[in-house]
Amino acid sequence: MPAFQSLTVNKDGFAFDYATGESFILNRCGQLVLQRLRHGETQQQIVQFLCDQFDITLNTAERDVTDFCQQLKTLGLTKDN
């Protein structure tokens, strides 16, 4: 995944894509996932982090991360490598 260079996110989860002018709101979990994607972590590494950090099941974390990444792709914020 790319570094989302045109996307800025403030501490409250307000995200603005200055390339398109679109804005989004991220919850705390979305902010964490995006931050980790930007740092080059794999989806599986992020899943494990969420399981450890929030004491959720592997299936729940996998589903949530997959859904989030699909949303990023649908919004045109990422693309397959």
Secondary structure as UniProt FT lines:
FT   TURN            5..6
FT   STRAND          7..9
FT   TURN            11..12
FT   STRAND          14..17
FT   TURN            18..21
FT   STRAND          22..25
FT   HELIX           28..38
FT   TURN            39..40
FT   HELIX           43..54
FT   HELIX           58..74
FT   TURN            75..76
//
